[in-house]
Amino acid sequence: MENKYWVARDLSGALFLTDNKPKRCTYEYGMWISKGENMMQVDGFPNLTWKDEPLEVKLQPVITDLDIKAQEYANKITDNEDAKNIIIDIETLGRRNDAAITQVGVVIADKNFDTIDACLIQIDPQSWNTCNRTFTGETLLWWINQKNTPISEKATHNYKDLIKQLNYIFKLYNTDDSIVWTKGTMDLFCIKDLYEFFNMETPWKFWQLRDIRTAKEFIKDWKTAGDSTHNALDDAIIQLTELKINIKTTK
């Protein structure tokens, strides 16, 4: 169905758009009448006057940012089969499962451990002590002695936003064949504890989880890819690099 309309200007100077060609009504205030169901006042067409005949126009749909994002999402969904490894790293202010989370880094990789996508989720410091999260003095003192800081000038989120972001990432990339990697078990336990606070299920299944530290125990001469930066995304990328160097070469 064509988006065909007519534009006309009445004697008062008002411009109208209608879906049926209008007829000039000279006996009533210099107006146009139309049999169409829709007639609305619009702007534009500065050269169109009352004396001119209605102008036929075709309206094309406007491509918005939302349309573009929807298409990008659809394209990524098509490529989902390539996503086989999900690497997660977090930074916290404690060593308990309910520790305050300051950052979550997520890297998506294919079967060859080549990066497909990556994301850093930064938590707003105003949210650190919400949702029953805890701090430990030992960890706070440790952060004081570090070169970097858990505070970022980038866009920040609260814990509910964090859950939404993680759910979105897993919905986008996770399949039953995906493997979820962390360096140790604490990172996923902390995220799981936060999900439980919101009475929600984690987006991964128990059989998907793998521990990089355990892999290092079984692979002799494990090759490293650099020291920890204590930035969640940078560390997740380092862990992915080590998996690519060590796991891929053992197959």
Secondary structure by P-SEA (a helix, b strand, c coil): ccccbbbbbcccbbbbbbcccccccccccccccccccbbbbbbccccccccccbbbbbbbbbbcaaaaaaaaaaaaaaacccccbbbbbbccccccccccccbbbbbbbcccccccbbbbbbbcccccccccccccaaaaaaaaacccccccccccccaaaaaaaaaaaaaacccccbbbbccccaaaaaaaaaaaaacccccccccccccaaaaaaacccccccccccccaaaaaaaaaaaaaacccccc
